[in-house]
Amino acid sequence: MTETSPQPRAHQRTGPCQFEGQSAVHLRSPAGAQATVLLHGATLVSWQPAGDEEQLYLSPAAVLDGSAPVRGGVPVIFPQFNQQGPLPKHGFARDHAWTLQEATVRGEHAFAVLTLSDNEATRALWPHAFTLELTISIDSHRIDMELAVINNGEMPFEFQAALHTYLSTTDVRRAQLEGLIGQNYQDTVLDQPRQQWIDVVTIAQEIDRIYWQAPAELTLRDTGRRLAIVSRGFEDCVVWNPGPERSASLPDLPDDGWLTMLCVEAAQIGNPVRLAAGEEWSAIQSLVVAK
Ligand SMILES: O=P(O)(O)OC[C@H]1O[C@H](O)[C@H](O)[C@@H](O)[C@@H]1O
């Protein structure tokens, strides 16, 4: 059996693997936590802390053959958020094949480094020389996702970025997202600026909000579970759930898909980053489970 043959997940070790027939990398920490990252979009599609359940939502109707962005997991948004510029929605990083640079176990951690550099296709859309580096590191109960952007060109460039994290929920109508009290946000559904008056965000229908200058730590409470969502270097936070109607209209999401997911995205949207020639920017989103 070669290193890249499909293997039962229970036996997979840290290294290249196949996920639904696609090139991926598997991580297994010494304590038994596991994660899988598709090379397409460097999309983290699974994270299971040691002795715990899957924490991410991956749509059963997700397109995984590399022909489209993945509906679920953690797509990387770069260099444009949503339709806030002339590029394809959410930019191009989530829809390109990245390169696996390293997958290793060190101490309590297993980690992988994936990169995407400019090529003919990206330059046709966005005429800049860059490298994106995504480092995913897991230990028993924590995952760190660090996105670095390097300007390899002679000219400065500006970008927006996000880690579009789809968290799994038992029933999103019973989940509570805490920590956003007092925050200003743009309600994308209503197309209006608003302020968060209560500490707990609950979901019963479509919600699509950009919280500006969001706190560094939020908590998602779900049945029997508490998940800390921590960010460093990302200023904003997007909370998105398509609700029943949009869920039914998205071909890569089951009609009831909205019930078992909530996107909490670490994002840099309001103040696009301006990176001078040779400069590097990086930011992290971490998820930590506590019972
Ligand atoms: O369907 P997608 O292109 O993956 O976008 C999914 C969603 O991403 C973000 O959360 C945006 O705030 C939403 O407005 C958008 O609908």
The ligand as an SDF file (V2000), in Angstrom:
LIG
                    3D

 16 16  0  0  0  0  0  0  0  0999 V2000
  -21.6090   30.5650   -1.6060 O   0  0  0  0  0  0  0  0  0  0  0  0
  -20.2570   31.1180   -1.2740 P   0  0  0  0  0  0  0  0  0  0  0  0
  -19.6230   31.8240   -2.4580 O   0  0  0  0  0  0  0  0  0  0  0  0
  -19.3450   30.0740   -0.7240 O   0  0  0  0  0  0  0  0  0  0  0  0
  -20.4560   32.2070   -0.1550 O   0  0  0  0  0  0  0  0  0  0  0  0
  -21.0370   31.8540    1.0590 C   0  0  0  0  0  0  0  0  0  0  0  0
  -21.1550   33.0510    1.9960 C   0  0  0  0  0  0  0  0  0  0  0  0
  -19.8650   33.4750    2.3620 O   0  0  0  0  0  0  0  0  0  0  0  0
  -19.8020   34.5260    3.3420 C   0  0  0  0  0  0  0  0  0  0  0  0
  -20.1260   34.0560    4.5830 O   0  0  0  0  0  0  0  0  0  0  0  0
  -20.6310   35.7250    2.9570 C   0  0  0  0  0  0  0  0  0  0  0  0
  -20.7770   36.6290    4.0410 O   0  0  0  0  0  0  0  0  0  0  0  0
  -21.9800   35.3200    2.4440 C   0  0  0  0  0  0  0  0  0  0  0  0
  -22.6250   36.4710    1.8800 O   0  0  0  0  0  0  0  0  0  0  0  0
  -21.8930   34.2370    1.4030 C   0  0  0  0  0  0  0  0  0  0  0  0
  -23.1690   33.8700    0.9450 O   0  0  0  0  0  0  0  0  0  0  0  0
  1  2  2  0
  2  3  1  0
  2  4  1  0
  2  5  1  0
  5  6  1  0
  6  7  1  0
  7  8  1  0
  7 15  1  0
  8  9  1  0
  9 10  1  0
  9 11  1  0
 11 12  1  0
 11 13  1  0
 13 14  1  0
 13 15  1  0
 15 16  1  0
M  END
$$$$
